[in-house]
Amino acid sequence: MKKLILLLSIALTFICCTEKKTERIPPTTAPFSEIDTLAINDWWNRGENPIINLKVPRDSVIAFGIYTVSNTTLKLSAQLYPLYPEETRDVSLEILKSGNWEEVQRQRINDLGWSALFRIENWDDAKDYRYRLRHGKNASYEGTIRKNPKEKEEITLAALSCNSNKDRGMREYYVRNINHQNPDLMFFAGDQSYDHTEHTAAWLKFGLQFRETFRHRPCITIPDDHDIGQGNLWGENGKVSVTPGSPDGGYRYHPEYVKMVERCQTAHLPDPFDPTPIEQGIGVYYTNLLLGGVDFAILEDRKFKSGPEGKIPQQGPRPDHIRNPDYDPASIDLPGLKLLGDRQLEFLDQWGRTNEGAIKVVLSQTGFCGGAHIHGTLDNRLHADLDSNGWPQTGRLKALKLIQQAKAVHIAGDQHLATVIKQGLDEFGDGPWAFVVPAIVNDYYSRWWWPEDEKAGENPNPDTTLPWTGNYLDGFHNKITMMAYVNPENPSHGSGYGLIRFHKKNNNVTFECWPRDVDVTHPDAQQFEGWPITVILD
């Protein structure tokens, strides 16, 4: 283990996503720096840091638990603060039965990431259970494993992403609102951590900020690029990235670091559809979760995606940013480029053909089109952004056709710009509905939906005063119908979260979009302009 920790502490230096150089750096001469230093080796000798105090009282070393139950299998991760060498690495799970706590399982804590996974089959999901995590003599953490809400006619999902470290405060407004609305399931779509080389400390901070939203309900978390230490990610089946900013595709940091991040954030998800690792031994977690008559497909839409550098002609200051009004979108949709991997497409196909009586929902990291025109600052208009899943276009169509075949809606994050879009396949409006939720904190890198000609598209949304709705071609000439968007001029800077209501009896879905500074406990609380939107599933 000591050797493994030392290996983990060596990694390629982080290069910010705004880096504009594209020269290749041979792996053997790349600069090295330590990663996760706050939580490994002699962590107790570290000074104060801006993320979180890791030197907690020993009765508080269990930070939180996070779980899902699907097909009567409970998977629950215990997340601890770093432990001293002499402290036990065992943690136990107890269930309250007939007024007494009964230990049902004991697991070993992994020193890389300080988490442990409990897995219990044949779980009784017909009733609520109180659970307790125990470490040592005095540390404990309590929560509730909810029953499967099969009897409810409406299942609700709270969806969030992009937890910027530009604001390290607690998220009490989000916690208050979400607990008042009482969703059946939480979904964090990625970028729970922006501290790139210090995931453990940042993940613990995320847990302190949001644990009261998932202490008593199941929660899905999937990591995105910032979580694994990159500004952007084109995973390309796990290859090693050697270009600043990683547009060549692959992972910049040590695979043990990537695996640690995915273990902490996704081990509690249902078992993966196909657990075969990718290159460097990095795992996969794409799977589905069935809850209350709603079937959620959980995608990791970055892991197999092709990187643009060296594969398509560069037409901007970066390989992933196109700034050329005369470029031909067909010139970048080349044979061999992938969005989802072949086995992910097989998963979507099979998933769409099972549980046919359930409402179907796809959860992913980002949207499957170019839903923004301006990035970062108002003078940075892009003709296409290759970080979005609007590219490659052929791969997008393959994915969307399977989502449409399943009659599913799509929920994602990443873009910092909330949108509701009706995707187009062959024609405008013949694809699935997609809701990209806003950023938790959007004060550092905004995006705008702002057509250059400032004209509304054909078939504009009559239910909103927003000026630029209707049919458009995105920067890849994908057909999209914009129904609503939240540009950052809004008083909340466009920050907030999504609440999605799945109406099983009527077979429709309502998208709600709530600003971060609105108190939903007040009867006059207002959503962002353009919401709510109710759609009928085809």
C-alpha positions as CSV (number, residue, x, y, z in Angstrom):
1,M,0.0,0.0,0.0
2,K,2.9,2.4,0.9
3,K,4.3,1.9,-2.6
4,L,0.9,2.5,-4.2
5,I,0.5,5.7,-2.2
6,L,3.9,6.9,-3.3
7,L,3.0,6.1,-6.9
8,L,-0.3,8.1,-6.5
9,S,1.6,11.1,-5.3
10,I,3.3,11.4,-8.6
11,A,1.3,12.9,-11.5
12,L,1.5,15.2,-14.5
13,T,1.1,18.8,-13.6
14,F,-2.4,20.2,-14.1
15,I,-2.8,22.4,-17.2
16,C,-5.8,24.7,-17.0
17,C,-8.6,24.2,-19.6
18,T,-7.9,27.7,-20.8
19,E,-4.3,26.8,-21.8
20,K,-3.8,27.7,-25.5
21,K,-0.6,25.9,-26.2
22,T,-0.9,22.6,-28.1
23,E,2.6,21.3,-28.3
24,R,3.1,17.7,-27.3
25,I,5.0,16.9,-24.2
26,P,6.7,13.5,-24.1
27,P,5.5,11.6,-21.0
28,T,9.0,10.9,-19.9
29,T,9.9,14.6,-19.7
30,A,6.6,16.0,-18.4
31,P,6.8,17.9,-15.2
32,F,5.6,16.1,-12.1
33,S,3.8,17.3,-9.0
34,E,2.1,15.6,-6.1
35,I,-1.6,14.9,-6.1
36,D,-4.1,14.4,-3.2
37,T,-1.3,15.5,-0.9
38,L,-3.7,16.8,1.8
39,A,-5.0,13.2,2.4
40,I,-2.1,10.8,1.8
41,N,1.2,9.9,3.5
42,D,1.8,12.0,6.7
43,W,-1.3,14.1,6.0
44,W,-1.4,15.3,9.6
45,N,1.8,17.3,9.0
46,R,0.1,19.5,6.4
47,G,-0.7,23.1,7.3
48,E,-4.0,24.8,6.8
49,N,-5.6,24.6,3.4
50,P,-8.4,26.6,1.8
51,I,-10.6,23.6,1.1
52,I,-11.5,21.9,4.4
53,N,-10.1,21.1,7.9
54,L,-9.1,17.5,7.8
55,K,-8.0,17.3,11.4
56,V,-11.4,16.6,12.9
57,P,-12.2,15.2,16.3
58,R,-12.0,11.4,16.2
59,D,-15.7,11.0,17.0
60,S,-16.4,12.9,13.7
61,V,-14.2,11.0,11.2
62,I,-17.2,9.6,9.3
63,A,-18.1,12.4,7.0
64,F,-21.1,10.9,5.3
65,G,-22.8,7.9,3.7
66,I,-24.2,7.8,0.2
67,Y,-26.3,5.0,-1.3
68,T,-28.7,3.6,-3.9
69,V,-31.0,0.7,-3.9
70,S,-31.9,-1.0,-7.2
71,N,-33.5,-4.4,-7.9
72,T,-33.3,-5.1,-4.1
73,T,-29.6,-4.5,-3.9
74,L,-28.3,-1.9,-1.5
75,K,-24.9,-0.3,-2.2
76,L,-23.7,2.2,0.3
77,S,-20.4,4.0,0.5
78,A,-19.0,5.3,3.8
79,Q,-16.8,8.3,3.3
80,L,-14.3,9.1,6.1
81,Y,-11.8,11.8,6.8
82,P,-8.1,10.7,6.7
83,L,-7.1,8.3,9.5
84,Y,-4.0,8.1,11.6
85,P,-1.8,5.0,11.1
86,E,-2.8,3.5,14.5
87,E,-6.6,3.9,13.8
88,T,-8.6,0.9,12.7
89,R,-9.4,0.6,9.0
90,D,-12.7,-1.2,9.7
91,V,-16.1,0.5,9.4
92,S,-19.4,-1.2,10.2
93,L,-23.0,-0.7,8.9
94,E,-25.8,-1.1,11.4
95,I,-29.5,-1.2,10.8
96,L,-32.1,-0.2,13.4
97,K,-34.5,-3.2,13.9
98,S,-37.1,-3.4,16.7
99,G,-35.4,-0.5,18.5
100,N,-32.0,-2.1,18.5
101,W,-29.0,-1.4,16.3
102,E,-27.8,-4.6,14.5
103,E,-24.5,-4.8,12.6
104,V,-25.2,-6.2,9.2
105,Q,-21.8,-5.8,7.6
106,R,-18.2,-4.7,8.2
107,Q,-15.9,-3.4,5.5
108,R,-12.3,-2.3,5.1
109,I,-11.5,1.3,4.4
110,N,-9.3,2.1,1.4
111,D,-6.5,4.5,2.4
112,L,-6.6,6.0,-1.1
113,G,-9.7,8.2,-0.9
114,W,-10.8,6.9,2.6
115,S,-14.0,5.2,1.6
116,A,-15.5,1.8,2.0
117,L,-18.3,0.1,0.2
118,F,-21.2,-2.0,1.6
119,R,-23.2,-4.2,-0.8
120,I,-26.2,-6.2,0.5
121,E,-28.4,-8.3,-1.8
122,N,-32.0,-9.2,-1.2
123,W,-32.6,-5.9,0.6
124,D,-36.1,-5.3,1.8
125,D,-37.1,-2.2,-0.1
126,A,-40.7,-2.2,1.1
127,K,-40.0,-0.1,4.2
128,D,-37.7,2.7,5.4
129,Y,-34.7,1.7,7.5
130,R,-32.5,3.8,9.8
131,Y,-28.9,3.1,9.3
132,R,-25.8,3.9,11.2
133,L,-22.1,3.8,10.2
134,R,-19.6,3.2,13.0
135,H,-15.9,3.6,13.3
136,G,-13.8,2.9,16.4
137,K,-15.4,3.5,19.7
138,N,-17.1,6.8,19.2
139,A,-17.5,7.9,15.6
140,S,-20.9,7.4,14.0
141,Y,-23.1,8.8,11.2
142,E,-26.9,8.1,10.8
143,G,-29.2,8.3,7.9
144,T,-32.3,6.7,6.3
145,I,-32.5,4.1,3.6
146,R,-35.8,4.9,2.0
147,K,-38.3,2.3,0.7
148,N,-38.9,2.0,-3.0
149,P,-41.7,4.6,-3.7
150,K,-43.6,2.2,-6.1
151,E,-47.0,3.4,-4.9
152,K,-46.4,7.1,-5.7
153,E,-47.9,8.5,-8.9
154,E,-45.2,11.2,-9.1
155,I,-41.5,10.5,-8.7
156,T,-39.2,13.5,-8.4
157,L,-35.5,14.0,-9.1
158,A,-33.3,17.0,-7.9
159,A,-30.5,17.5,-10.4
160,L,-27.4,19.6,-9.9
161,S,-23.9,20.1,-11.3
162,C,-20.8,22.3,-11.3
163,N,-20.0,23.0,-7.6
164,S,-17.4,25.7,-8.2
165,N,-14.7,26.4,-5.6
166,K,-15.0,30.1,-6.3
167,D,-17.5,29.9,-3.5
168,R,-16.4,27.6,-0.7
169,G,-19.4,28.4,1.5
170,M,-22.0,26.0,2.6
171,R,-25.0,25.3,0.4
172,E,-27.7,26.0,2.9
173,Y,-30.1,27.5,0.4
174,Y,-29.9,24.5,-1.8
175,V,-30.3,22.1,1.2
176,R,-33.3,24.0,2.5
177,N,-35.1,24.1,-0.8
178,I,-34.4,20.5,-1.8
179,N,-35.4,19.1,1.5
180,H,-38.6,21.2,1.4
181,Q,-39.4,19.8,-2.1
182,N,-38.5,16.3,-0.8
183,P,-37.4,14.6,-4.0
184,D,-37.2,10.8,-4.2
185,L,-33.7,10.9,-5.7
186,M,-30.7,13.2,-5.9
187,F,-28.5,13.5,-9.0
188,F,-25.2,15.3,-9.2
189,A,-24.1,15.3,-12.8
190,G,-20.4,16.1,-12.3
191,D,-17.8,18.6,-11.2
192,Q,-18.6,18.1,-7.6
193,S,-14.9,19.0,-7.1
194,Y,-12.9,21.8,-8.8
195,D,-9.7,21.3,-6.8
196,H,-8.3,19.1,-9.5
197,T,-5.2,17.7,-7.6
198,E,-6.9,17.4,-4.2
199,H,-10.0,15.4,-4.8
200,T,-10.3,13.8,-1.4
201,A,-10.4,17.1,0.5
202,A,-12.8,18.6,-2.1
203,W,-15.1,15.6,-2.1
204,L,-15.3,15.8,1.7
205,K,-16.2,19.5,1.3
206,F,-18.9,18.6,-1.2
207,G,-20.2,16.1,1.3
208,L,-20.4,18.6,4.1
209,Q,-22.2,21.0,1.8
210,F,-24.8,18.6,0.5
211,R,-25.0,15.6,2.8
212,E,-28.3,16.8,4.4
213,T,-29.9,16.3,0.9
214,F,-28.8,12.7,0.7
215,R,-28.6,11.7,4.3
216,H,-32.2,10.4,4.1
217,R,-32.6,9.6,0.3
218,P,-30.7,7.8,-2.5
219,C,-28.3,9.7,-4.5
220,I,-26.5,9.3,-7.9
221,T,-23.2,11.1,-8.3
222,I,-21.0,10.8,-11.5
223,P,-17.7,12.6,-11.9
224,D,-16.9,14.9,-14.8
225,D,-13.6,16.4,-16.0
226,H,-12.8,18.7,-13.1
227,D,-13.3,15.8,-10.6
228,I,-10.5,13.8,-12.2
229,G,-8.3,16.9,-12.5
230,Q,-8.8,18.1,-16.0
231,G,-10.4,21.2,-17.6
232,N,-11.9,19.0,-20.3
233,L,-12.1,15.3,-20.9
234,W,-12.2,13.2,-24.0
235,G,-11.5,9.8,-22.4
236,E,-10.7,7.9,-25.6
237,N,-11.0,4.5,-23.8
238,G,-8.5,5.4,-21.1
239,K,-5.4,6.3,-23.0
240,V,-2.7,8.6,-21.6
241,S,-3.0,12.2,-22.6
242,V,0.2,14.1,-23.3
243,T,-1.0,17.4,-24.6
244,P,-1.8,20.4,-22.4
245,G,-5.5,20.7,-21.9
246,S,-5.8,17.1,-23.1
247,P,-7.4,17.7,-26.5
248,D,-5.5,14.6,-27.8
249,G,-7.9,12.5,-25.7
250,G,-7.2,10.4,-22.5
251,Y,-6.3,11.0,-18.9
252,R,-3.6,13.3,-17.6
253,Y,-3.2,12.0,-14.1
254,H,-2.1,8.7,-12.6
255,P,-4.7,5.9,-13.2
256,E,-4.8,5.2,-9.5
257,Y,-5.9,8.8,-8.9
258,V,-8.7,8.4,-11.5
259,K,-9.8,5.1,-10.0
260,M,-9.8,6.6,-6.6
261,V,-12.1,9.5,-7.7
262,E,-14.5,7.1,-9.5
263,R,-14.5,4.7,-6.5
264,C,-15.4,7.5,-4.1
265,Q,-18.1,9.0,-6.3
266,T,-19.6,5.9,-8.1
267,A,-19.0,2.7,-6.0
268,H,-22.5,3.1,-4.5
269,L,-24.2,3.0,-7.9
270,P,-25.8,-0.2,-9.2
271,D,-23.3,-2.7,-10.7
272,P,-22.1,-1.6,-14.1
273,F,-23.6,-3.1,-17.3
274,D,-20.2,-4.4,-18.4
275,P,-17.5,-4.0,-15.8
276,T,-14.6,-4.6,-18.2
277,P,-11.9,-2.0,-17.5
278,I,-10.6,0.3,-20.2
279,E,-6.9,1.1,-20.8
280,Q,-4.7,1.7,-17.7
281,G,-7.0,-0.5,-15.7
282,I,-9.5,2.4,-15.3
283,G,-13.0,1.1,-14.5
284,V,-16.4,1.9,-15.9
285,Y,-19.7,2.6,-14.1
286,Y,-22.4,3.1,-16.7
287,T,-25.5,1.3,-15.5
288,N,-29.2,1.8,-14.7
289,L,-31.2,2.3,-11.6
290,L,-34.9,1.4,-11.3
291,L,-36.8,3.4,-8.7
292,G,-40.5,3.8,-8.2
293,G,-41.4,2.8,-11.7
294,V,-38.8,5.1,-13.3
295,D,-35.8,3.6,-15.0
296,F,-32.7,5.8,-15.0
297,A,-29.8,5.0,-17.4
298,I,-26.6,6.4,-16.0
299,L,-24.1,7.2,-18.7
300,E,-20.4,8.3,-18.5
301,D,-20.5,10.1,-21.8
302,R,-16.8,11.3,-21.6
303,K,-15.1,7.9,-21.2
304,F,-15.0,6.7,-24.8
305,K,-15.2,10.0,-26.6
306,S,-12.6,10.9,-29.2
307,G,-10.3,13.8,-28.6
308,P,-10.2,16.4,-31.4
309,E,-6.5,17.1,-31.7
310,G,-4.8,15.5,-34.6
311,K,-8.0,14.0,-35.9
312,I,-9.8,17.1,-37.4
313,P,-8.5,20.3,-38.8
314,Q,-7.9,22.9,-36.1
315,Q,-9.9,26.1,-36.8
316,G,-9.4,28.2,-33.8
317,P,-7.0,29.1,-31.0
318,R,-7.6,25.7,-29.4
319,P,-8.2,22.3,-31.0
320,D,-11.6,22.1,-29.3
321,H,-12.8,25.7,-30.1
322,I,-13.8,26.5,-33.6
323,R,-13.8,30.2,-34.6
324,N,-14.3,30.2,-38.3
325,P,-17.6,31.4,-39.7
326,D,-16.9,29.7,-43.0
327,Y,-16.1,26.3,-41.7
328,D,-17.9,23.2,-43.0
329,P,-19.4,21.2,-40.1
330,A,-19.1,18.0,-42.2
331,S,-15.3,18.5,-42.2
332,I,-15.1,17.5,-38.6
333,D,-17.6,14.6,-38.6
334,L,-15.1,12.0,-39.8
335,P,-15.1,8.2,-39.8
336,G,-13.8,6.5,-36.7
337,L,-14.7,9.3,-34.3
338,K,-16.7,8.2,-31.3
339,L,-19.0,9.8,-28.8
340,L,-20.3,6.9,-26.8
341,G,-18.4,3.6,-26.9
342,D,-19.8,0.7,-28.8
343,R,-20.6,-1.2,-25.6
344,Q,-22.4,1.9,-24.2
345,L,-24.5,2.0,-27.3
346,E,-25.3,-1.7,-26.8
347,F,-26.2,-0.9,-23.2
348,L,-28.6,1.9,-24.3
349,D,-30.2,-0.4,-26.9
350,Q,-30.8,-3.2,-24.4
351,W,-31.9,-0.8,-21.6
352,G,-34.5,0.8,-24.0
353,R,-36.0,-2.6,-24.7
354,T,-36.5,-3.7,-21.0
355,N,-38.8,-2.4,-18.3
356,E,-41.1,-1.1,-21.0
357,G,-43.8,0.0,-18.5
358,A,-41.4,2.4,-16.8
359,I,-40.7,6.0,-17.6
360,K,-37.2,6.2,-19.1
361,V,-34.6,8.8,-18.2
362,V,-31.0,9.1,-19.4
363,L,-28.6,10.8,-16.9
364,S,-25.3,12.1,-18.3
365,Q,-22.5,14.6,-17.7
366,T,-23.3,17.0,-20.6
367,G,-25.8,17.8,-23.3
368,F,-25.9,16.2,-26.8
369,C,-25.8,19.4,-28.8
370,G,-24.1,22.8,-28.9
371,G,-26.4,24.7,-26.6
372,A,-24.3,27.9,-26.2
373,H,-22.9,30.5,-28.5
374,I,-20.7,32.5,-26.1
375,H,-18.2,31.1,-23.6
376,G,-16.5,32.8,-20.6
377,T,-16.7,36.4,-21.7
378,L,-19.0,38.2,-24.1
379,D,-16.2,38.7,-26.7
380,N,-15.6,34.9,-26.9
381,R,-18.1,33.7,-29.5
382,L,-17.5,30.2,-30.7
383,H,-18.8,28.7,-33.9
384,A,-18.6,25.2,-32.3
385,D,-17.4,23.8,-29.0
386,L,-16.0,20.2,-29.3
387,D,-16.3,19.7,-25.6
388,S,-20.0,19.5,-26.0
389,N,-21.7,16.2,-27.1
390,G,-23.0,17.8,-30.3
391,W,-19.7,16.5,-31.8
392,P,-19.0,14.1,-33.4
393,Q,-22.4,14.5,-35.2
394,T,-22.6,10.8,-36.3
395,G,-22.0,9.6,-32.7
396,R,-24.6,12.1,-31.4
397,L,-27.2,10.7,-33.8
398,K,-26.5,7.1,-32.8
399,A,-26.9,8.0,-29.1
400,L,-30.0,10.1,-29.6
401,K,-31.8,7.6,-31.8
402,L,-31.4,5.0,-29.0
403,I,-32.6,7.5,-26.4
404,Q,-35.6,8.3,-28.6
405,Q,-36.2,4.6,-29.2
406,A,-36.5,4.2,-25.5
407,K,-39.0,7.1,-25.3
408,A,-36.6,8.6,-22.7
409,V,-35.9,12.2,-21.6
410,H,-32.3,13.3,-21.0
411,I,-31.0,15.2,-17.9
412,A,-27.4,16.5,-17.8
413,G,-25.2,19.3,-16.4
414,D,-21.8,20.7,-17.2
415,Q,-22.7,23.6,-19.4
416,H,-23.4,26.2,-16.6
417,L,-26.2,27.3,-18.9
418,A,-29.7,25.9,-18.1
419,T,-31.6,24.9,-21.3
420,V,-34.6,22.8,-22.3
421,I,-34.1,21.6,-25.9
422,K,-36.1,19.3,-28.2
423,Q,-33.5,17.4,-30.1
424,G,-33.8,16.9,-33.8
425,L,-32.7,13.8,-35.6
426,D,-33.8,13.8,-39.3
427,E,-36.2,16.7,-38.7
428,F,-36.7,19.4,-36.1
429,G,-38.5,18.1,-33.1
430,D,-38.3,14.3,-33.9
431,G,-35.8,13.5,-31.1
432,P,-35.9,13.3,-27.3
433,W,-36.4,16.1,-24.8
434,A,-33.3,17.3,-23.0
435,F,-32.9,19.4,-19.8
436,V,-29.4,20.7,-19.0
437,V,-29.5,22.0,-15.4
438,P,-27.8,25.2,-14.2
439,A,-24.5,25.4,-12.3
440,I,-24.6,25.3,-8.5
441,V,-22.2,28.3,-8.7
442,N,-21.9,30.2,-12.0
443,D,-19.7,33.1,-11.1
444,Y,-16.5,32.0,-12.8
445,Y,-17.2,30.7,-16.3
446,S,-20.5,31.6,-17.9
447,R,-22.1,30.7,-21.2
448,W,-24.8,32.4,-23.2
449,W,-27.4,31.3,-25.7
450,W,-27.2,34.3,-28.0
451,P,-27.7,33.8,-31.8
452,E,-25.5,36.1,-33.8
453,D,-28.4,37.5,-35.8
454,E,-30.5,37.9,-32.6
455,K,-33.6,36.4,-34.4
456,A,-36.1,34.0,-33.0
457,G,-36.1,30.6,-34.7
458,E,-39.1,29.2,-36.5
459,N,-41.7,27.7,-34.2
460,P,-40.8,29.8,-31.2
461,N,-42.0,28.9,-27.7
462,P,-45.3,30.9,-27.2
463,D,-45.2,30.3,-23.4
464,T,-42.2,32.5,-22.6
465,T,-41.0,36.1,-23.2
466,L,-37.4,34.8,-23.9
467,P,-36.5,36.2,-27.3
468,W,-34.5,33.4,-28.9
469,T,-36.5,30.3,-28.8
470,G,-37.6,28.0,-31.7
471,N,-35.8,25.9,-34.3
472,Y,-32.0,26.5,-34.8
473,L,-29.0,24.7,-36.2
474,D,-26.3,24.5,-33.6
475,G,-22.6,25.0,-34.5
476,F,-22.4,21.5,-35.9
477,H,-25.6,21.9,-37.9
478,N,-27.5,19.6,-35.6
479,K,-31.2,20.4,-35.5
480,I,-32.4,21.7,-32.1
481,T,-35.5,23.4,-30.9
482,M,-34.7,25.8,-28.0
483,M,-37.6,26.1,-25.5
484,A,-36.0,27.9,-22.6
485,Y,-32.5,29.1,-21.4
486,V,-31.0,31.0,-18.5
487,N,-28.3,33.5,-19.6
488,P,-26.1,34.7,-16.7
489,E,-27.5,38.3,-16.6
490,N,-30.1,36.9,-14.4
491,P,-29.7,38.2,-10.8
492,S,-28.6,34.7,-9.6
493,H,-26.0,34.6,-12.5
494,G,-28.0,31.7,-13.8
495,S,-27.0,29.5,-10.8
496,G,-29.5,27.0,-9.4
497,Y,-30.8,23.5,-9.8
498,G,-33.4,21.4,-11.6
499,L,-36.3,19.6,-10.2
500,I,-37.9,17.0,-12.5
501,R,-41.3,15.5,-11.9
502,F,-42.1,12.2,-13.5
503,H,-45.9,11.7,-13.7
504,K,-46.4,8.0,-14.2
505,K,-50.2,8.0,-14.6
506,N,-50.2,10.7,-17.4
507,N,-46.8,9.6,-18.8
508,N,-45.4,13.1,-18.9
509,V,-42.5,14.9,-17.3
510,T,-42.3,18.4,-15.8
511,F,-39.0,20.3,-15.9
512,E,-38.6,22.9,-13.1
513,C,-35.6,25.3,-12.8
514,W,-35.0,27.1,-9.5
515,P,-32.6,30.0,-8.9
516,R,-30.2,29.5,-6.1
517,D,-31.4,32.6,-4.2
518,V,-35.1,31.8,-4.2
519,D,-36.8,30.4,-1.1
520,V,-39.2,27.8,-2.3
521,T,-40.9,27.6,1.1
522,H,-42.5,30.9,0.2
523,P,-45.8,30.5,-1.7
524,D,-44.8,33.2,-4.3
525,A,-41.4,31.7,-5.1
526,Q,-40.7,32.0,-8.9
527,Q,-38.7,29.7,-11.2
528,F,-36.5,31.0,-14.0
529,E,-38.3,32.6,-16.9
530,G,-39.5,29.9,-19.3
531,W,-40.1,27.2,-16.6
532,P,-41.9,25.0,-15.7
533,I,-42.2,23.0,-18.9
534,T,-44.3,19.9,-19.1
535,V,-43.6,17.4,-22.0
536,I,-45.6,14.4,-23.1
537,L,-43.5,11.3,-23.7
538,D,-43.8,10.1,-27.3
